[in-house]
Amino acid sequence: MCLITISIPLTAQIKYSDGNDSWNPNQLGNHRAVIAFSGSGNVAKTTIEWRRRDTNPELKKIIVQDASGKEIQNIKTENINRENGTIFFEPISGKGTYYVYYMPYVDEGTANYPKGIYQKPEDKANTEWVSKIKSNFKENAAVTEIQSVNAFNSFYPMEVIATASETSALVAKNSGNSFLVFPEDREHSIKLKSDIPQRWIQKGVQNSFADTAMKGEYLAFQLGVYALEDLKNVKVSFTNLVSTTGATIEAKDISCINTDGTRYDGTPFTNTVSVSKGKIQAMWCGIDVPQTAAAGTYNGKATVTADGKSKEINLQITVSNEVTKNGGIDSPEKMTRLKWLNSTLAQENTVIAPYTPLTVNNSEIALLGRKLILSPNGFPAQIQTFFTPEMTSVTTKANDILSAPIDFHFVDASGKEVQWKNSGVKFTKKEAGIVSWENTATSKSVQMDVNASVEFDGFVHYTVKVTALEDVAFNDINFQMPMQPTSAKYMMGLGQKGGDRPATFDWKWDVAHKNQDGAWIGAVNSGLQFSLRDEKYSRPLNTNFYLQKPLLLPTSWGNENKGGITITPNPKSVVVNAYSGARTMKKGDVLYYNFNLLITPFHTINTDFQWDTKFYHKYSPIDSIAKTGATVINIHHANAINPYINYPFIEYKKMKSYIDEAHQKGLKVKIYNTVREVSNKAYETFALRSLGHEIYSPGKGGGFSWLQEHVGDDYIAAWFVPEIKDAAIVNSGMNRWHNYYVEGMNWLTQNVGIDGIYLDDVAFDRITMKRIKRVLTKDGHPGIIDLHSANQYNKSDGFNNSANLYMEHFPYINRLWFGEYFDYEKNQPDFFLTEVSGIPFGLMGEMLQDGGNPWRGMVYGMTNRLPWSDGADPRNIWKLWDSFGIKGSEMIGYWSENCPVKTNNDKVLATVYKKNGTALISIASWADADVNVKLNIDWKKLGINPAKATITAPEVTNFQPAKTFTTKDEIPVSKGKGWLLIVK
């Protein structure tokens, strides 16, 4: 066994060792004491100085076994507490080794969401045996070591607690101080919050810290602050570090991540750290040693201050002659990647392909396939798109989205509408990636300051600041978007499943239960998503966790739940009216009526990418994947090369070797990596915990035993993989972990060669998505991103729609995989088109739940994914694609008035894939029964001479038999099925 020991001159140190997974923790727990019994008789007594971090150990069961694993029934315990516990047991095998398991648990819950429940004490001891134990019974068994089931579960040394008397003595010795500082190196993460580790008692209070670093390395270290009274505003400052020869590492290259840095959006991060009396706070610091630093020993000071009191720590850093590559980040176990938390990589708003630079002509702003025309008040007068109904090209013919300008209406208490005087649109920024403008509108009672911008992908952001110039009462403040009926055919969001827009609509805010603050309304080739927010907007948690951090009700739009949205059609317009209801404002009061718009579609659909890119979604040998016809491998987590969820940095050498082989054999490889939860195997777990709730969400703890034993409390337990005991913790919204994530993606692209990522839901916003796309596509890398989501329309997800929730990311996604709980049998075509296919946004997708419906899928160019869904093998359809030569064909969907083929049954739809002199027709039925249909073919549009035309159905296993039809035949279509027909 591997013994972990240190030499301590003051007191004998119990040996802590690694049990090499030699027992079953699910029955016995993760920890045991090894006892040597050398006495005689049938009672053994031992006192275990276990120094436990868990509370109430007397409420946990104790199991004693002999060396062979036989459980001993006769056990009695005495004085069980956090510092030690006395155990009597019957030594059934005589002299020798016995094991005391002192934290046994049972896993309840589900396989992927376990709940470790610690077993309660049991008294099974025979009363006759117990009667032999007298009060003066002497110890006759010794603790030889304390073992954890493996090294990862060990409490040693940073979670082995000091005793109350040791802590009291330390406090007494340092009376008069408001806090103590314990410097600690990067290899010993401070993990305890309420207990001093025994290691600090043994080391004593230190006033210096020494370590070594290579040139160019980021050297992390900790200053553990132990509060002897309540502390506010704890900060760390640094002097220059100067060597004996006068060389300098400047103070600006030393920082503390707990108090200073850069947010995910590039703005400065500052944080106030407070520490309650008796608590410990790890202040993680880093020295960015310049690559040009001269070798030598550098001295300087770190000063910890709190409430005007300070403690100086002498720093002595020895810089070796060796130069590190990549700032040491190739060794994340050394905490070198904490530097990534403050990264600004890929923050510049450069235009990302296929988008084109914005151009401004007077009040018109043109962007890829779209145009935004401003009114003098700064709001949109008109929004146009230029996409064809087929979504495969852009024309000069404008599709108007609006029937009248978008505007706010302030109705005062007398029912009169406020009249404005506008300053006029003033452009404040005209760049390729972003154009910004402002306008100030004033009336007698109120002022409205509008600051807005549009980005190259079609994202429009408005900050609308309303200030009362006098005391004023309003019957309503509302925002109206009058839309052209032709651009308001479909709707998704605000509790509506994707599909045909209801004739009238009435919605009220309910943030406690519903993740709803906007919707998408549009046609296939023109639409708008709107979302209503205020200045306090904070991104909620998603995927099962919404109710634990829901939306905040916007003070303006919500107005104490008086606000809502109605949609009302009239002959010339569909009016979206977001009202906020009656309210009063005192002079000087400010409200923010902020809103975002996304102009859809984002670009044309890339049909050739769809036919060329065939995903294989499993870690398998590359040769076996190549034989399937797949072209891109998606590596999920929980396998040999990507074991740990959203932390793909531990087995990266194996991953690189696999990717290198795939590239040699003409395949691409993408990996699972997102932000939503992060593995407990992350080297930085406790450094991230030191940041409070910045990176990890607050929560009620629980879950897998490791989390309870080491993280303790105040977290949300997320996905768990039982085979490798990978236990994830939920991330909290928008924070500096996104900077780390961007840097990690860059590192994986440049050093491991990944071809993109597979996103399993998304817990970051479009700022991070743009940065990710930039680093993934840098230097000619393909940077393929596909997005998977389970249907979010349920209670725990807040009744949102996946496509509506993630639309801000669609400009950068290459493929959608909207999977679990999307019903491919019961939903209508308008649902598939809007909520699953991606086509109205310039995307294409794949199916998942129960393998999807292959006939209906092909109407949208979708198959399912190999080999994920049982009994749903797309290879035969792929073969048909290739034999027909679908690449290079023109896809003309049933939704386009230009589709040259229709059926005589409006429940049986046809999409055409057209090539020179030939076409592949996909038909699928939504009829309630088996039907016979006739094809209505516009031969001129199809470009085929009907006199010479043949219609054949090639045999496709598990899809259709081989069959030939004439142009006049009725074609039998089974309920829920269809055909793929080749016309020549």
N, C-alpha and C positions, 0 to 999 in steps of 0.2 A: 504493500500500500504506500501511496505517496504521502509522506508526513510534511505538514506545513508547520514549521516551528520558527521561533525567533529566540535569540539569546537575551535573556533578561537577568541582569545581575541582582535585582532587588528581591524578587519573589520567584518561586518555582512556577513556570508556565505550563499549564496543562497542554498536552499535545493535541492539536486539531488535525484531523486527517481526512482523506478522501476515501469514501467507501467503494469507489469504482463500480457503482451501480450493482452492488452485491446483494441487495434486498429489494423487495417490492414496496415502494413508497406508498402505493395506493392502499396497502393494508397496514403498513407500519409507520408511515410518515417519513419525513426526510432527514430526521436527526436521531442519533443514539449515542449513549455513553457505553464504552467498552469497560467491563468490570472484571478484575481478576480476583477470584475468591480463593483464599488460602487457609481459611479456618476449618473447623470441624463442626459436626452437628448439622441440624437441618434448618438453621436460620442464618442468613447472610445479611449483614448491614453495611450500607455504603451511603456516604453523603456526596452528592454530585454538585460541584460548584459550576453550574452551567451558565450563569450570568446571561439570562435570557432577555431578549428585547420584547417578546410578546407580553401582553398584559394578562393577568389572572391565570397563571399556569396551573393553579390548584383546581381549575375547572376542566383541565384536559386529562384524558386517560393516560395511564402508564402501562406499557406492555413489557414484560420481561421474558426473554427466551434464553435457552442454553445455546451452546456453540453449534448444536445440530439444527437449531431452529424450532425446537419444541417449546411451546408456550407454557409458562409456569402460572398455575392458578393461585397459589398461595403468595399473595403480595400485600404489603401494608405500607402506607406512606405517612410521613410526618413532616410538618413544617415545610410544605411545598410553597416556595415563593420565587420571585424572579431571580434572586441571587443564587439560591441553592435549594436542594430538597433531599430529604433522607428517605431511603427506600429499604424495606426489609423484604427479602424474598426467600423462598425455599430453594437451596442449591441442589436441584434434583439429580444433577450429574456429578456431584462431588466437587473436588477442587478443579479450578480451571476458569475458562472464559464464559462470561454471560453478557447479554446485551440488554440495555434499558432503553426502550423507544419512548420518547417523552412528548411527541407531538403527532400522534396518529390521527388521520382524517379519512373521511369517505367523500368521494366525489359524487355530488348530486348534480342536478341540472342536466344539460345535454352534452354530447361529445364535444361540440364546438363552443359551448358556453357553460363550462363546468362551474359548480359551486362547491368549493372545499369546505366541508363541515367538520370541525374538530370534535372528536368523540369525547363524551363525558366520562368521568371516572366510574369504575365499577368495583364493587366489593364482592369478590367470589371466594375470598379466603376462608378456609376451614377454621371454625372458632377454636378448636383444640390447638391448632398450630399457632394461631394468634396469641393464645394464652401463655405460650412459652416466652413471648417477648416481654422482658422486664424493662423497667425504666432506665436501669443502669447498663443495658446491653451495649457492649463495646463494639466498635467497628471492626469487621474482620474481612472486608472486601474493599479493594482500592480501585479508583478510576484510573485507567491507564491512558485513555485518550477519549476525545469526543469526535465523533465522525458525522459528516453529512453524506447523504447518499451519493453525491458527486461534488466536484469542486465548485460547480456553479451554484449549488445550494448552500455552500458554507457560510457561516456567520463570521468566520475568522478573517482578519482581526477587527474589521471596522464595525461589526455589529455585536461584539462581545462587550457587555456593558460593565461600567464601573459600579461598585457597590455604593449604597447610600452613604456609608461611613467614609469611603474613599472620596466621594464627591464633596461631602461636608468638610472634610479636612482640607481639600483643595480650596474650597470657597473661603474657609476660615483663614487659610494662609495668605489669601489674596484679598482680604477685606479692604475696603476703601476703593476698590476698582469697580467700575460699572460694567466692565466686560473683560473677558480673557480672549486671547487669540492663539489658536493652535495651527501653525503652518502644517500643510500636508502635501505630499507629492501627488502626481497625477495617477499613480498606480493604486492609490488607496482612497477611492471615492468616499467622501463623508456621506454616510447613509442614515445615521440616527438624528432625530429631531429633538428628542426629549431626554436622551441619556448620553452622558459622556462615554466614549469607548474606553475600555481598560487600557488600550494602547496609549492614550493620552496621559493617564495616571502614571504609567510606567515611564514615559518619556519626560513627563513634567512640562510645565509651561516653558515654551521656547521663545526666544526673541530673535531667532535667526532662521533662515531657510537657505539651503544650498542644493543645487542640482546641476546637471550637465546638459548641454545641448549641442547639436551640430550647427554649422553655419546654414542659415536659411530655414531653420526649424521653428515651428510654433511650439513654444514650451509652455504647457499648461501647468498650473499649480493651484492650490486652494489655501485660503485663510479661513479657518473654522472659528467663527465668532460665537462664544458662549456667553449669553447675557446673564449678568448677575442682578440686573434690574431691567425694566422695560426700556428698549432702545428704539429711537426713531431715526430715520435718515442715516443709515449706515452707509459709509462710502469708503472707497480705497483710492488713495492717490500714490503716485510714484515719483521718485527722482530719476534722473539719468543714471544709468549703470556705467561706471567708469573702470577701465582696467588699469593695471599697474603701469602700463606704458602710455596711458592717457587716451586710449581708444574708447569710444562712447557708443552705448546703445541708448537711444534717446527715449525719454519718458513717453513721448507720443506713440512709441511702438509697444507700450505696455498698457493693458486695459483690463477692466473687470466686466465680464459679460452680464453680471447681475444688475448692474446699474446703467450701463452705457452700450450703445451700439447703433445698428441701422435696422429699421423695420423692413418687412417684406416688400413694401412699396417704395423703398429707397429713402424714406424720410428718417430723421434722427429718432433713435429710441432712447428714452431715459426712464428710469424706474426708481421709485423710492423703496428702500428695503427697511422694514421694521422687524425687530426680534423681541418676542415677549420674554419676560424673566424666566430663567430656567430652560430656555430653548436654545438650539444650536442652528446657526445659519452658515452654510458653506458659501463663501465668496470665491467663485472660480475666476482666476486671473490668467492672462496669457502674455508671454513675451514673444514678440515677433522678431526673432533674431535675424538681422539682415544677412543676406548671402555674402555681402562684402565685409562682414564683421571680422576683425583680426582675431585669431585664436588667442586665448588667454582667460584670466579670471577677472570677472567684472563684479564690482560692488556698488550697492545702492540701497535705497530704502523703499519699503511699502509702508504707508501709514493708514491705519484703519481709524476712521473718526465716526463718532456717533454722539449727537447732542452736545457738541463742544468738547467731549473727552476724546483722547487719541491714544493709540498704541503704535509704536514703531517696530517694524520687523526688518532686520538687516537681510538683504538679499545678496547671495554670493553665487553667481552663475559662471560656470566654467564652459567656455566655448571651445570645442575641439577643432582640429584642423580639417576634419571631414566635412564635405559639403553635402547636404541632403538634397534629394531631388523632390520636386513637387511640394516643398515646404513641409516635408515629413508626412503629408496626408496619406501616403501609401501605407502608413502604419497607424490605422485609426485606434488601435488598442492603446496608443499613447495619448489619446485625447487631442491629437493635432487638428482634428476636424471641427473642434469647437470654434475655430476661426471662421468657419463657413457660416455660422449663425449671423454674422454681420456682413455677409457678402452683398455686393451690388452687381454681380455678374449678370449680363444680358438685360440690364435695366433700361438701356437707351431705347427709345420708342422707334426703332428702325422698322421699315416696311418688310413684312414677311411674305414670301411667295405663297400663293399666286397673286397676292394683292398688289395694287399699283399705287404710286404716290397720289395723294390728294391734290386736287387743283381747285383754285378759287377764281370765280369770275363774277364780280360784283357780289350779289347775295346768293349766288349758286355755288355749291360745293360738290364736285364730282368725285366719285370713288368707283371702285370696280363694279360695273353693272348697275350702278345706282346714282341717284342725285338727290341732294337735300337743298331746298330753296327756302331762305329765311324771310320772315316778315320783319318790318321795321322794329317790332318789339323783341326780336331775337328768337321767337318760337317758330317752328316749321310752318311755312305757308303751303308747301307742297313737298311730298316725298315721292320719288319715282324709281321704278326699277325697269331694266331693259332686257330681262331674261325672257326667252321664249317659253311657251307653255310646256314644252318637252323638257326644259331645264338643261338642254345640252349645248345651248349657244346664247350669245348676246346679240341683240339687234339694235336698230336706232329707234324702234317704236317704243314709246314710253307707256308704262303701266302706272297710272296715277293711283297712289294709295289713299290720298286725302280727297274729300269732296269740298272742304273748306279749311282754313288755317286752324291749327291747334292753338287753344288759348285758355287763359284763366278768366273766370267771371267772379267778381266780388259783389255780392248782393247785400246792400245794407239793410238795417232794421226796417226801413220804410218800403223795402222792395225794389229800390232803385239800384241799377248797376253802376259801380264806380267807373268814372271815366279817367283815362290815363293820359299823361303827357310823357312821351318817350324821348330818351336821349338819342335813340337810333343805334343800330348795330355798329359796334366798334370791334374790329378784329384785333385780338391781343397776341395771337400766335398763328403763323402760317408755315407749317413744316410738312414734310412728305408724309409723316406718320400721324400728325394731329393738327387740327385747326381749331382755335378757340376764339370765342367772342363774348361780348358783354353788352348789356343794356340796362339802364336805370329808368323805371317808370314811376312817376309820382302822381299822387292825387292829393286832395286836401287832407285826407285822414290817414293815408297809408303810402308806403314806398315799397317798390318791388325791385330788388337787385337780381338780375339774371346773369349768371356765369355759365357758359356752356362750351362743349367741345364735341367734335366728331373725330373718330379715329378711322384709320384706313380700312378696317374690317367691317365698319357699319355700326359701331357702338357709339351711341349719342348719350352724353351725360349732362344733365341740367342741375345746377344748384340754384334754387329759387328762394331768396331770403326776403321775407315779408316783415317790415318794421312798421309798427303803429306810430304815426306822427302826433296822434291825439287819442284820447279814450274813444273807443269805437265799438259798435255792436254790428255783427253780420248775421243775416239769415242763413247765408251759405257762402262758402268759398269753394268753387268747383273748377274742374279742369276738364275740358271737352276735346275729344279727338273725333271729328266727323270723318268717317271713312267711306270711300267709294264702295258700293255693294259688291262690285266685281273683285275687290281686294279684301273682302270680309266674308268669304264663303265659309271658312273653317274657324274653329276656336279651340284653344287648349289652355287650361289653367283656371284658377278661381273656383276649383271644385268641379270643373267640367272635364270629362275625358276628352282626348283629342277626337275631333270629328266635325260634322256639320254644326255651324254656329246656331244656337237656339234662336228662335224668332225674337223673343224678349228675354231679358236676363236681369236678375237682381241679386246682389251679393253684399254681405256685411263682413267686417273684420272679425276674426276670432283667432288671434295669434296663439292663445294657449293651446289650441288643438290643431290649428291648420297652418302649414307652411305655405301661405298664400299671400302675395303682395302684388300680383300682376298676372298677365296672361299674354298669349300670342293670338292674334287675329290676322287671318290672311288668306291668300290663295296660294296655289303651288308656286307661282313665280313672282308674288309680291305680298309682303306682309310686314307686320310690326309686332314686336314684343315690347310691352311696357311693364315697368315695375316702379312702385311708389314707395319712397323712403324718406327719412329725415336725417339730420346730422348725426343722430345717435345709432344709425344702422350698424348692426353687428351680425356677421354671417352666422346663421344657426347651425347646429349639428344636423347631419343627415343620416340616412340609412339606419333605421331602428332607434336612433338616439335623439330624434328631433325634440321629443317631449322633455328631455333633460336639459336642453338649451334652445328654447324656441325663439322665434322672432320677437323683437321689441315692438310694441304698438307705436307707430309714428305719431308723435304728439299732434302734428298738423293734420295729416290725412285721417288718422284714426279718431282724433277729437273725443276721447273717452268713449269709444265705440259708437259714436253718432255717425261716423263716416261709412261710406260704402261705394259701390259701383253699379250703375245700371247700363244696359245696352239696349237702345231703342232704334228700330229701323223706321225710315220713312221712304217714300218713293225714290228720293235722290241721294239718300245718305244712311249710314249706320252710325249712330252717335254713341260713343263711349263716354259716359259722364261719371267722373270720379268726384263725388261730393264729400264735403267734410262736415256739413251741418252748421247749426247756429252756434255762435261763440262770441265772446267779448274779448277785446284786447285793451290793455291799459297803455298809455303813452310810453313808448320805449320797448314794449314787448316785441319779441322776435319769434317768428315761426319759419321753419324750413320746409317748403313743399318741393323737395327734390324728386327727380324721376330719371329713369334710364329708358332709352329706346334701343332696340336692335332692329336694323332694317334687314329683312330677309327677302330672298335667299342671300347667302354670303358669296357664293360663286356657282358656276355650273357644276353639274354632277360629272364625275370623272369615270365614265363607264369602262374605259380600258383598264383603269386601275382595278376596278371591281372584278373584271374577268381574269386579270393577270395575278391578282393577289389572293391566293387560296390559303387560308389559315389552317395550321395544324396546332391544336390547342392542348398540348401535353408534352411532358419531357420524355422523349423516347430516343432510341438510337437513330442517328441521322440517316443512315442508309435505309432503314425501314420507312422513315418519313418521306424520303425522296421518291420511293416507289409509289406513294399514294397520289402523286401529282401536286401535292401541296408545295407552296413556294415560300411561305413564311411560318416560322415556328414561334409559338407563344409559350414562353416558359412561365408557368404559374409559380407560386411559392410552394413551400413544403416538399422540396425535392433536393437531390444531391447538390445541384449547382446554384440553387436559389432557395435555401431552406427557410429563411426567416422573413416573416411578412413585413414588407416595406422597409427592409434593411438588407439590400442585396450586396453587402460589402464583405461578408465573412468568408464565403467560398468563391471569391471572385477569380482565383486562379483556375479553378475547375471550370467556371463559367467561360472564361476567356478561351480555354482549350476547346471547349464544345463549340463556341462561336467561330473560332478559327477553322475548325473542321467543316462546319456548315457553309462558311464562305467559300472554302475550297470546292465544295460540291454544289455551289450555285444557289444555296438557300440563305434566307435572312433570318435573324433571330431577334425577337423582342422579349422583354421581361416584364413581369408583374412588379409594379412599383408605384405606389400612390401615397397620398397623404389622407389619413382618416384615423388610422391607428398605427402604432409602431411597436415592433417586437421588443420583448423584455431582454432580448439578447443584444440590443444596441449597447455598444460600449459606453455611450454617453448617458445612459438612463438616469443615473443619480445626479449628474451635472445638470441635466434638463429638469429634474425634480427640484433642484436648488432654485429654479426660476419661478417657483410658486405655481400659479395657474397659467403662466404664459404659454407653455408648450402642451401641458397635459390638462385635460378638463377636470374640474372638480367633480366629485362623485362619491357614492357610498361604499366604494372599495369592494371587497369580496372577490369572487372568482377563483381562479386556480391558486393552489396552495403557495406557490413561489411568490405570487404577487402579495398575498396576505402576509407572508413571513418576512419579506424584504422591502416591499414598497410600503406596506403597512395600511395606510388609509388614504382617503381623499383622492380617489381616481375612479375611472370607469373601466371595468374589465371588458375587453373586446374579444375578437376572434381567437380561438385556441386550436392548435393542431396537436391532438393527443399523441400521435406517433413520435413527434420530436419535442413535445412539451414546449411548443412555442406559444407564449402567452402575450397577447398584445394589449396595449393601453391606448385609450382614445385620445387623439389630439384635440386641442381646443381651438377651433376656428383659425383666424388669421394671425400668424405670428412668425417669429424668426426661423422656425423650423423650415419654412418655405425657402428661405435663403439657403439653408443646408441642403434641401431637396434639389434646388436648381444646381448647386455645385456638385452634388452627388451624381446627378444626371450627366453633367458635363464630364465628370471623371469617368463614368461608366462608358460614355460614348468614345472618349479619347483613349482610354487605357484598356477597356475590355472589348470595345468594338460593337456594342449593342446597336441594333438598327431601329430602335424605337421602344415604345412602352405600351403595355396593356394596362389601362386604367380601370380599376374595379370601383366605380363610383368616384366622386371627386369632392374633396373638402377644402379646395382652395378656389380663389377667384381668377378672373381673366388676366390679372397682372402676372400671376405666377405662370399661368398657361402660356402666355406669350413668351416669357423667359425660357420656359421648358422647350417650346418649339424652336427658339433660336439656338439653344445649345445642342439640341438633338440633330438639327440640320446643318450645323456649322461644318465647314471644310468638306462639303459635298456628301455628308452622311444622309441617309434617306429620312430618318426622323419620323417613322410611321407611328401614329398614335391611334389606337382604337379604344373606344369607350364602351364599357359594359355597365349596365345598371339593371337591377331588379325593379319591377314596377313599384314606384313610390306611392302609389295611390292607396294608402292604408293608414290606419290609426297611428302606428308608431312612427311613420315617416311624415305625418302631418298632411296627408291627402294632397300631395303634389303630383305632378307628372314628370317623369324622368326627362323628357325632351324639353319641357318648360324650365325645369330646375337647372339643367346643364346647357341651355342654349348659348350662354355667353362663351362657352368653350367650343361650340361647333365650328367657328371659323378655323380652328387649328386641328380638328379631328379628321382622320382619314376614313374611319369606318365605325359604324355603330353596331353594338350587339346588345339590344335591349331584350333581356332574357327572362329570368324567373318571373312567374305570375303574369306574363302577358299571354292572354288567351287567344290563340290563333284560330280557334274554331267558332267561338261565339260572337266575336266582334265583326263589325261591318267594314267595308273597304275604306271608308273615310277615316276610321280609326287607324288602320294599318298605314295609310298614306301619311297622316299627320303625326302620329305618336310613335311609330315604329320604323318606318322606311328611311327617314331622313331626307327624302327627296325635296320637300319644300324649303330646305335649308342648304341644298347643294351637296348633300351627303347620300351615301347608300349604306345598307346595313345587312345584317344576318339575323337569323332566328335562333331561339334557344329552347324555350319551355317545351318539353315533350317532343323535341326535334322540329317544332314548328309545323307548318303545313306546306309541303314542297310545291304544290300546285299554285296556291295563293302567293307564296313567296316569289315565284318566278315572274309574276305580274309586276313586281317591284324590283326585279333583278336580284332577289335574295335567295340564298340557300342556307342551310345550317352549317355548323362548323365541325370539322373532323377533329378528333373522334369523340367529342364531348357528350353528345346526346345518344343514348342507346337506341339502336334501331333506326337511326337517321343518318344514313351515309350519303354524302353529297357527291361521291366520286363518279357515279353514273351520269349525273347531270353535268358535272365538270367535263366528262368525256364528250357529251353531246355539244357543249359549248365549243370545245376544240374542233370536233369533226365538222360542225357547221361553220366555224370560223367567226364566232361572235365578236371577237376583238376587231375593232374598226367598224362595227355595225352602228347604225343610228337607232337609239332606243326612243320609241314614240309610245308613251304611256297612254293607258285608257283615259286618263284625266285630260288629255289634250284634244282640243277640237280637230287637230290635224291627224289624229290616229286613223290610218287608212282601213283598219279592220274593226268592225263592231259585230256583236251578235244581235239576234232578234229578241233577246231576253235581257232586260236591264239588270238582272241579277247574275248574269254571266259576262265577265269583263275580259277584254282582250288588250294585250300590249304587244307591240310589234318591234322586232329587232331587224332592221332593214339593211340589206347590202345590195350591191349591183346585181339586178336580175334574180335575187332570191330574198327570202325573208323567213325569220323564225317567229311564229305566232304563239304567244303564251296565253292560254285561256284558263280561267278559274271561276268556279261557281260559288255563289253565296245563296243560291236558291234553296228553298226548304225541302226539296225532294230531287230525285233523279229527273233530268230534263233532256230533251233533244233540242238542239239549237242549229240555226243556219247562220253562216258567216255572211255578213254584208261587207263586201270588199270594194273599196275604191281602187280599181286596178290602175288607174292613171297615177294616183298618189303613190301606189305601191311600186309602180315602174315595171310591171310585169304584164305580158300579153295573156289575157284570160283564155284565149283559144288554145294556147300551148301549155297552160299552167297545170302542174301536178301538186297535190297536197298529200304529204305522207307524214305519218307519225312513226318515227324510228322507235325501235324497242328500247325502253329504258327500264331496267330491272327495278321493281318495287315502285314504279311510277306509271308506266303505260305499256301496253302491248304494241307490237308493230301493226300498222293499219294504213290503208290507202283510202282517200276520200276524193270524190269529184267535187267540183265547185258548187254543184247543186245539192249535194248530200246534206241530210240532217246529221249532226254529230251528237252522239249520245254522251252526256256529261253526268257522271255520278255526283250525288250530293257531296259538297265539300271538296270535290276534286277538279280535275281539268286535263288539259293536254298541252304538249309542245308539238307544234305542227310546222313542217318545213314546206314552204311554197317555192316552187321553181318555175 
